[in-house]
Amino acid sequence: MIENNKPSNSEKPPLRTPRLSALAIGVALSAGIASAPVTAVTLYDSDDGYKATMNGSIPVFVSHISGKDDGEDGTRITSSFNPANVTFGFLAPEVNGLTVTGTLQINSHLGSPSLSQNDNAAFESRVAEIGVAGGFGHLAVGKGFGVFNSNAIGDVGSAKGIGRVFSGADFGNATGGRIGAGYVYANFNPHVVYTTPDMGGLSAKVAIINPEEPEDNTNIETILPRFEGQVTYAMDLDGGMFKIWTGFLQQELEVISNGFEYDLQGYDVGFHLGLGAFGFTANYTDTTGIGADGLYGDALNDADVDATQWYVEPTFTFGKTTLGVSYGEGDQDSRDAIAGIGGPVAANTNELTMLFARYQLTPNLTLMGELSQFESDSSEPDYDLVGLGMQLDF
């Protein structure tokens, strides 16, 4: 797996082949939140050091939603938070201390947002990156996962789960995980990301990323890119590990028609603790210009809206079975109307509770179960969800 939403906290063993490890490192860094692939099919391995690999996953869920307050009921077959994907990796031999990698991922959604168009589900490429690694660290150039909140998305429940469903029973494409009910979505955008070398467990990322513009207004100017950064410290414990992180986001926008300027900005802090069978992940995010739904620049009405996202998630792993519970919220404050860009904004809270189970039936096939409840102060329908699924990793 190279650029899914799989968690960095999934404690999978690293690749052992020395020559492949350089490719795995480049792949994992370009993914941001993904761990290096545990297995990968070697497509090409030359005597002079060139290598090409392929790996991916296919998640499938059968889910039933029970709508509340006259919300719609329905049973659907869909992907999870991650769409089906295949990722191709390329590794060139080291030259003058530099190792060059390439990463290309293709994604396919099992469903379409329109139930009348299920034969035409979304097909996309989320990742197309060049990686350059050396003693200076790692540079990723191209399209890939964002930096801000990327560690927060590295939770077990979102990795192979459903989480939030944005459109009730008629959901299509990949689901929402904890977007807007625990974290802000890091998204897949063209970017340049620099990652420092590991310094005794401490590492940092800084990035310039193509800016977001609200979908409901074309009268927006974004002169500068978005700036994102993240610092992570990880340490081994007796029988486990501990990781803590913090990050930031900053982007300027201007409404040209009336000269109104506002920022998308935020910070987050979180940690993951693993001790034996027990795991615990928590994250808190504070933003301005991003509403409770956790999507960058989703609407001009999010301008100057203050919001928070947070979640906690304990898990227990016994042999091949992992059990977990996860609770999180997305909250936004009300604000007065701003002349020229819309009326007042109401306060809103989204709440998502998840109970989930994973069973590793074979090294490549995971069985998955999930119970969840979503509630919101907005007009979005509340619902209960029951999902059963499986995921093939290759």
C-alpha positions in Angstrom: 0.0 0.0 0.0 1.4 3.3 -1.0 -1.1 6.0 -0.8 -4.3 4.9 0.9 -5.5 6.2 4.2 -4.0 3.3 6.0 -2.5 4.3 9.3 1.0 4.9 10.2 0.1 3.3 13.5 -0.6 -0.1 11.9 2.4 -2.0 13.3 3.4 -4.0 10.3 7.0 -5.2 9.9 9.2 -3.3 7.5 10.5 -4.9 4.3 13.6 -6.9 4.9 15.2 -6.9 1.5 18.0 -4.2 1.6 17.6 -3.1 -2.0 13.8 -2.9 -1.7 14.0 -0.9 1.6 15.0 2.2 -0.3 11.9 1.9 -2.4 9.8 1.2 0.7 11.1 4.3 2.4 10.4 6.5 -0.6 6.9 5.0 -0.9 6.1 5.4 2.8 7.3 9.0 2.9 5.3 10.0 -0.2 2.2 8.4 1.4 2.6 10.6 4.5 0.3 8.4 6.7 0.9 5.0 5.1 3.3 2.3 6.3 5.5 0.7 3.7 4.0 -2.2 1.9 4.5 -5.5 3.8 4.3 -7.5 0.6 4.8 -6.4 -3.0 4.9 -8.1 -6.3 8.3 -7.5 -7.9 7.6 -6.7 -11.6 11.2 -6.1 -12.5 14.5 -6.5 -10.7 17.7 -5.9 -12.8 21.2 -6.8 -12.0 22.2 -3.1 -12.2 19.8 -2.0 -9.4 16.6 -1.0 -11.1 13.4 -2.3 -9.5 9.7 -2.1 -10.1 7.0 -3.3 -7.7 3.2 -3.5 -7.5 0.9 -3.7 -4.5 -2.6 -2.6 -3.4 -5.8 -3.5 -1.7 -9.5 -4.2 -2.4 -11.9 -3.4 0.4 -15.6 -4.4 0.1 -18.3 -3.7 2.7 -22.0 -4.7 2.8 -23.6 -2.0 5.0 -27.1 -1.2 6.3 -28.0 2.3 7.4 -31.0 3.0 9.6 -31.9 6.6 9.2 -33.3 8.6 12.1 -35.8 11.5 12.1 -37.3 10.3 8.8 -33.9 9.6 7.3 -33.7 7.0 4.6 -32.9 3.3 5.3 -30.8 1.3 2.9 -28.4 -1.5 2.3 -25.4 -0.9 0.0 -22.2 -2.7 -1.2 -19.3 -0.2 -1.2 -15.7 0.3 -0.5 -14.5 1.6 2.9 -12.7 4.9 3.7 -10.2 3.7 1.1 -11.2 2.9 -2.4 -9.8 -0.1 -4.2 -6.3 0.7 -5.3 -3.2 -0.5 -7.1 0.2 1.2 -6.7 3.3 0.9 -8.8 6.7 1.7 -7.4 10.0 2.4 -9.2 13.5 2.4 -7.8 16.6 3.5 -9.5 20.1 2.5 -8.3 21.9 5.0 -5.9 24.0 7.6 -7.7 26.2 10.1 -5.9 24.4 9.3 -2.7 20.9 9.9 -4.1 18.1 7.3 -4.5 15.3 8.2 -6.9 11.9 6.6 -6.6 8.6 7.0 -8.5 5.1 6.2 -7.2 1.9 6.0 -9.2 -1.4 4.9 -7.7 -4.7 4.1 -9.5 -8.0 4.0 -7.5 -11.4 2.7 -8.3 -14.6 3.3 -6.3 -17.1 0.4 -6.1 -20.1 2.7 -6.1 -21.2 5.9 -7.7 -22.8 8.9 -5.9 -25.8 8.4 -8.3 -27.5 5.0 -7.8 -28.6 5.2 -11.5 -24.9 5.3 -12.5 -23.4 2.3 -10.6 -21.8 1.1 -13.9 -19.8 4.3 -14.0 -18.2 4.5 -10.6 -15.3 7.0 -10.1 -11.9 6.0 -11.4 -9.0 8.2 -10.4 -5.3 8.5 -9.7 -4.5 9.9 -6.2 -0.7 9.7 -6.3 1.9 10.5 -8.9 5.2 11.4 -7.2 8.9 11.6 -7.7 10.9 10.9 -4.6 14.6 11.8 -4.0 16.3 10.5 -0.9 19.8 11.0 0.5 21.7 12.1 3.5 19.7 15.4 3.4 16.4 13.6 3.9 13.6 13.0 1.4 12.0 15.2 -1.2 8.6 14.3 -2.8 7.4 16.2 -5.8 4.1 15.6 -7.6 0.7 14.6 -6.3 0.1 12.8 -3.1 -1.4 12.9 0.4 -1.2 16.1 2.5 0.8 16.7 5.6 -1.5 18.5 8.1 -3.6 16.0 10.1 -2.0 13.1 8.3 -0.9 11.4 11.5 -4.4 11.9 12.9 -5.9 10.0 10.0 -3.5 7.1 10.9 -6.0 5.5 13.2 -7.0 1.8 13.2 -10.8 2.5 12.8 -10.3 4.6 9.6 -7.7 2.3 8.1 -10.0 -0.6 7.2 -13.4 0.9 8.2 -16.4 2.9 7.0 -16.8 5.7 9.5 -18.9 8.7 8.4 -21.3 8.4 5.4 -21.9 11.9 4.1 -25.1 11.3 2.1 -27.1 8.8 4.2 -28.3 5.6 2.7 -27.5 6.6 -0.9 -23.8 6.9 -0.3 -21.4 6.1 -3.1 -17.6 6.1 -3.7 -15.3 5.8 -0.7 -16.7 6.7 2.7 -15.7 9.5 5.1 -13.8 7.8 7.9 -13.6 10.5 10.7 -13.6 13.5 8.3 -15.6 16.2 10.2 -16.1 14.0 13.2 -12.5 13.7 14.5 -10.1 15.2 12.0 -9.6 17.4 8.9 -9.1 15.6 5.6 -5.5 15.9 4.4 -6.6 15.4 0.7 -4.5 14.5 -2.4 -3.1 17.6 -4.0 0.0 18.5 -6.1 2.7 19.4 -3.7 6.4 19.6 -2.8 7.2 17.9 0.5 10.5 17.8 2.3 11.1 15.3 5.2 14.1 15.5 7.4 16.3 12.5 8.2 15.4 10.6 11.3 17.1 12.3 14.2 16.9 9.8 17.1 13.2 9.4 16.6 12.5 13.0 15.7 11.5 14.0 12.2 9.8 16.9 10.5 7.9 17.6 7.3 7.3 20.9 5.5 5.3 21.3 2.3 3.9 23.8 -0.2 0.6 22.5 -1.6 -1.8 23.8 -4.3 -4.3 25.9 -2.6 -8.0 25.1 -2.1 -10.8 27.4 -3.4 -14.4 27.2 -2.2 -16.5 25.3 -4.7 -19.4 27.7 -4.5 -17.5 30.8 -5.6 -15.3 31.5 -8.6 -14.5 35.0 -7.5 -11.6 33.8 -5.3 -7.9 34.6 -5.7 -5.2 32.5 -4.1 -1.8 34.0 -4.9 0.3 31.8 -2.6 0.2 28.0 -2.1 -0.9 26.4 1.1 1.9 25.8 3.7 1.8 22.8 5.9 4.2 21.3 8.4 4.4 18.5 10.9 6.9 17.4 13.6 6.8 13.8 14.9 8.7 12.1 17.7 8.6 8.3 18.0 10.3 6.1 20.6 10.4 2.4 21.4 9.2 1.2 24.8 9.6 -2.1 26.5 6.9 -4.2 24.8 5.6 -1.3 22.7 6.1 2.2 21.2 5.0 5.8 21.7 4.6 8.5 19.1 3.6 12.1 19.5 3.1 14.8 16.8 2.0 18.4 16.1 1.4 20.2 12.9 0.2 23.4 11.2 -1.7 24.7 8.1 -1.8 28.2 6.6 -3.4 29.5 3.4 -4.6 33.0 2.3 -7.7 33.6 0.2 -9.2 36.8 -1.2 -12.7 37.5 -2.4 -11.9 39.8 -5.3 -15.3 41.4 -5.6 -15.2 43.1 -2.2 -11.6 42.8 -1.2 -12.4 40.5 1.7 -9.4 38.4 2.8 -9.4 35.4 5.1 -7.2 32.5 6.0 -7.4 28.7 6.2 -5.3 28.0 9.2 -5.0 25.4 12.0 -2.8 23.3 14.3 -3.1 19.8 15.7 -1.5 17.7 18.4 -1.9 14.0 19.0 -0.3 10.8 20.1 -0.3 7.0 19.7 0.6 4.5 22.4 1.1 0.8 21.8 1.8 -1.5 24.8 1.4 -5.2 24.2 -2.2 -5.9 23.2 -3.3 -2.4 24.0 -3.3 0.6 21.6 -4.5 4.1 22.1 -4.7 7.0 19.7 -5.9 10.6 20.3 -5.8 13.8 18.4 -7.1 17.4 18.7 -7.3 19.9 15.8 -8.2 23.6 15.9 -8.9 25.5 12.7 -10.2 28.8 11.3 -11.8 28.9 7.8 -12.6 25.2 7.9 -16.0 24.2 9.2 -17.2 21.3 11.3 -17.3 19.1 8.2 -13.5 19.1 8.1 -13.1 19.8 4.3 -10.7 22.5 3.1 -12.3 25.4 1.3 -15.6 23.5 0.9 -17.7 26.6 1.1 -17.1 30.3 1.2 -19.4 30.4 4.2 -16.6 28.7 6.2 -14.7 32.0 6.1 -13.7 33.1 9.6 -15.5 30.1 11.1 -13.7 28.6 14.2 -13.9 24.9 14.5 -12.3 21.9 16.4 -11.9 18.2 15.6 -11.0 15.6 18.1 -11.2 11.8 18.7 -10.0 9.1 21.1 -9.6 5.4 20.0 -8.5 2.5 22.3 -7.9 -0.9 20.6 -7.0 -4.4 21.8 -5.3 -7.0 19.7 -5.3 -10.7 20.6 -3.6 -13.0 18.1 -5.3 -12.3 14.7 -8.2 -10.3 16.2 -8.3 -6.6 16.9 -11.2 -4.9 18.7 -11.7 -1.2 19.1 -14.0 1.6 20.0 -13.7 5.2 18.7 -15.5 8.4 19.6 -14.9 11.8 18.0 -16.5 15.2 17.3 -16.3 18.0 14.8 -17.5 21.3 16.2 -17.9 24.8 14.8 -18.8 28.1 16.5 -21.4 30.5 15.1 -20.5 33.8 13.5 -22.3 36.9 12.2 -22.9 37.6 8.6 -20.0 39.0 6.5 -21.1 41.5 3.9 -20.7 40.2 0.3 -20.0 36.6 1.1 -23.1 35.3 2.8 -25.3 35.3 5.9 -24.6 34.2 9.5 -23.2 30.8 10.2 -24.8 28.6 12.9 -23.0 26.5 15.4 -22.8 22.8 14.6 -21.6 19.6 16.2 -21.0 16.3 14.4 -20.6 13.2 16.6 -19.4 9.7 15.4 -19.2 6.6 17.6 -17.6 3.5 16.1 -17.2 -0.1 17.4 -15.1 -2.2 15.1 -13.5 -5.7 14.8 -10.8 -7.0 12.5 -9.8 -10.6 12.0 -6.7 -11.6 9.9 -8.1 -14.7 8.2 -5.0 -15.1 6.0 -1.9 -13.0 5.7 -3.6 -11.2 2.8 -7.4 -11.3 3.7 -8.9 -9.4 6.6 -12.5 -9.8 7.8 -14.0 -6.6 9.1 -17.1 -5.6 11.1 -18.4 -2.2 12.2 -21.2 -0.6 14.2 -21.5 3.1 14.1 -23.8 6.0 15.1 -23.7 9.5 13.6 -25.5 12.5 14.9 -25.3 16.2 13.8 -26.9 19.5 14.6 -27.0 20.3 10.9 -29.6 19.2 8.3 -27.5 16.1 7.6 -29.5 13.0 8.6 -28.6 11.1 11.7 -28.2 7.3 11.3 -27.0 4.0 12.7 -24.9 1.7 10.6 -24.0 -2.0 10.6 -21.3 -3.1 8.2 -19.6 -6.4 7.4 -16.7 -6.6 4.9 -13.4 -8.0 3.9 -10.1 -6.5 2.4 -7.6 -8.2 0.2 -4.0 -6.8 0.5 -1.5 -7.7 -2.2 
